[in-house]
Amino acid sequence: MNFNNRRAWKNHRITFFLLCIIFFEFSIILYSVLARTENVSGFWTEDTIVPDEHVTYNFPNGIILEISTNTLIDLYVEYENRINNRHSLFLINNNDSISLNITTKANLGNFGITQPPGAPKKGTFQLRYQYESIFRVRSNSSIANFSIRYRKNSQFGLKSNVNYSLALFEINQESWELVETQEKFNISISEPYLESSLTGLEGGTDYYITLFEFSQEPYDWTWLILTILISAISILSIAFLISKKEYFQYLRKRTIPIEKGAHRLSLDEVLENENRNKIIDLILDEPGIHFNELLRKTGLAAGNLVWHLDILQTYKIIGKKRVGNFLAYFPYYQKNPLSNVDLKLQKSKLTLEILEMIEEEPGIWNNIITKKFKVDHKTIHYHLNKLVELGLIKLKKEGRKKKIFPNFESEYFKHKNNN
């Protein structure tokens, strides 16, 4: 390369460098025009954010909320006054203008949620909620892309040496759902931050958003095993929460083969015995009761109790299952016995109506059912849980929706379809 070429190349580099500086300066000027700061005197505010605007809201107690958007937003923001020193940035991308309501409280109970969801899980480590700041985000229409950033700074409640993940909760979920969270670095302020993106948020739905931290300690397996045992007993307990009279009616109506073995008793003779009645009462009241508890509450000798239990098992009046180190006893039932399901449904007209709606519209979801029956979403959630326990419906997650389908493999639907 001769001298003139080198000189020309150097001039090009200088020109390019100057253009970069001019572009950077212009960007700063443009940003200053589109950016504004609002100092809020109380813990709530209403505002209108225009497209391509970046607004910083400074609330009392060291709370900072930034919102950057490409669309028109009619905004309402409110913080619980016990929240301190929190910083968040919302990045919103949408085709249409929206009305956005953001309410922030320290815990779900303060939103009126009496049965909080389970904590999210990842591998063998548990996640803990220590952040004490939960957003409830609600929009009048769907949002195509919603990203949220948190400054990872102890000043704003996040420790630099702790791993965090964003978690999302909707009312019809049983537990918090982890959202992919990346830790990035902001060069301009030499500080890390957390970022998560949410897509397909539906209008008219409450989304609860917060951060969970990873515990450095694995699960306490003793408590985990105990939880499994309790859950197993709870599953057994759904067998019959009905009266003894209804249970005896079920036993007399069913048609199942019984190998009596050495016993030569009629069903009535089995059911009329005073000691066996006492055992049945206890098992109906406490499905999953174990042998030692039966021994203590009946006052029978161990050998006598074993003999009566054997008769009740032989005639398929009770069943038993080993749970951990215990033998648990529960009312005998076949897989989804029709009489049991019918009795449970007959006791709740709404449960039956919800099931019929799901049968007519497979793939329906919670919000539609709530609007149809015009009752509180918590009530619908309760009845859906009951139908899941009875094995009559199945839940399938598709995107952000948890769709509900009838379980046509259940005895209830097989019997119904055969008739």
TAWO-V485332 format. One record per residue. RES is the residue in one letter. BURIAL is 1 if it has 9 or more other ideal C-beta (glycine too) atoms within 8 Angstrom, else 0. Layout:
# TAWO-V485332
RES&BURIAL + RES&BURIAL
This chain:
# TAWO-V485332
M&0 + N&0 + F&0 + N&0 + N&0 + R&1 + R&0 + A&0 + W&1 + K&0 + N&0 + H&0 + R&0 + I&0 + T&0 + F&0 + F&0 + L&0 + L&0 + C&0 + I&0 + I&0 + F&0 + F&0 + E&0 + F&0 + S&0 + I&0 + I&0 + L&0 + Y&1 + S&0 + V&0 + L&0 + A&1 + R&0 + T&0 + E&1 + N&0 + V&1 + S&0 + G&0 + F&1 + W&1 + T&1 + E&0 + D&1 + T&0 + I&1 + V&0 + P&0 + D&0 + E&1 + H&1 + V&1 + T&1 + Y&1 + N&1 + F&1 + P&1 + N&1 + G&1 + I&1 + I&1 + L&1 + E&1 + I&1 + S&1 + T&1 + N&0 + T&1 + L&1 + I&1 + D&1 + L&1 + Y&1 + V&1 + E&1 + Y&1 + E&1 + N&0 + R&0 + I&1 + N&0 + N&1 + R&1 + H&1 + S&1 + L&1 + F&1 + L&1 + I&1 + N&1 + N&1 + N&0 + D&0 + S&0 + I&1 + S&1 + L&1 + N&1 + I&1 + T&1 + T&1 + K&1 + A&1 + N&0 + L&1 + G&0 + N&0 + F&1 + G&0 + I&0 + T&0 + Q&0 + P&0 + P&1 + G&0 + A&1 + P&1 + K&0 + K&0 + G&0 + T&0 + F&1 + Q&1 + L&1 + R&0 + Y&0 + Q&0 + Y&1 + E&0 + S&1 + I&1 + F&1 + R&1 + V&1 + R&1 + S&1 + N&0 + S&0 + S&1 + I&1 + A&0 + N&1 + F&1 + S&1 + I&1 + R&1 + Y&1 + R&1 + K&1 + N&1 + S&0 + Q&0 + F&1 + G&0 + L&1 + K&0 + S&0 + N&0 + V&0 + N&0 + Y&1 + S&1 + L&1 + A&1 + L&1 + F&1 + E&1 + I&1 + N&1 + Q&1 + E&0 + S&1 + W&1 + E&1 + L&1 + V&1 + E&0 + T&1 + Q&0 + E&0 + K&0 + F&0 + N&1 + I&0 + S&0 + I&0 + S&0 + E&1 + P&1 + Y&1 + L&1 + E&1 + S&1 + S&1 + L&1 + T&0 + G&0 + L&1 + E&1 + G&1 + G&0 + T&1 + D&0 + Y&1 + Y&1 + I&1 + T&1 + L&1 + F&1 + E&1 + F&1 + S&0 + Q&0 + E&0 + P&0 + Y&0 + D&0 + W&0 + T&0 + W&0 + L&1 + I&1 + L&0 + T&0 + I&0 + L&1 + I&0 + S&0 + A&1 + I&1 + S&1 + I&0 + L&1 + S&1 + I&1 + A&1 + F&1 + L&0 + I&1 + S&0 + K&0 + K&0 + E&1 + Y&1 + F&1 + Q&1 + Y&1 + L&1 + R&0 + K&0 + R&1 + T&0 + I&0 + P&0 + I&0 + E&0 + K&1 + G&0 + A&0 + H&0 + R&0 + L&1 + S&0 + L&1 + D&0 + E&0 + V&1 + L&1 + E&0 + N&1 + E&0 + N&1 + R&1 + N&1 + K&1 + I&1 + I&1 + D&1 + L&1 + I&1 + L&1 + D&0 + E&1 + P&1 + G&1 + I&1 + H&1 + F&1 + N&0 + E&1 + L&1 + L&1 + R&0 + K&0 + T&1 + G&0 + L&1 + A&0 + A&0 + G&0 + N&1 + L&1 + V&0 + W&0 + H&1 + L&1 + D&0 + I&1 + L&1 + Q&1 + T&1 + Y&1 + K&0 + I&1 + I&1 + G&1 + K&1 + K&1 + R&0 + V&1 + G&0 + N&0 + F&1 + L&1 + A&1 + Y&1 + F&1 + P&1 + Y&0 + Y&1 + Q&0 + K&0 + N&1 + P&1 + L&1 + S&1 + N&1 + V&1 + D&1 + L&1 + K&1 + L&1 + Q&0 + K&0 + S&1 + K&0 + L&1 + T&1 + L&1 + E&1 + I&1 + L&1 + E&0 + M&1 + I&1 + E&1 + E&0 + E&0 + P&0 + G&0 + I&1 + W&1 + N&1 + N&1 + I&1 + I&1 + T&1 + K&0 + K&0 + F&1 + K&0 + V&0 + D&0 + H&1 + K&1 + T&1 + I&1 + H&1 + Y&0 + H&1 + L&1 + N&0 + K&1 + L&1 + V&1 + E&0 + L&1 + G&0 + L&1 + I&1 + K&0 + L&1 + K&0 + K&0 + E&0 + G&0 + R&0 + K&0 + K&1 + K&1 + I&1 + F&1 + P&1 + N&1 + F&0 + E&0 + S&1 + E&1 + Y&1 + F&1 + K&1 + H&1 + K&0 + N&0 + N&0 + N&0
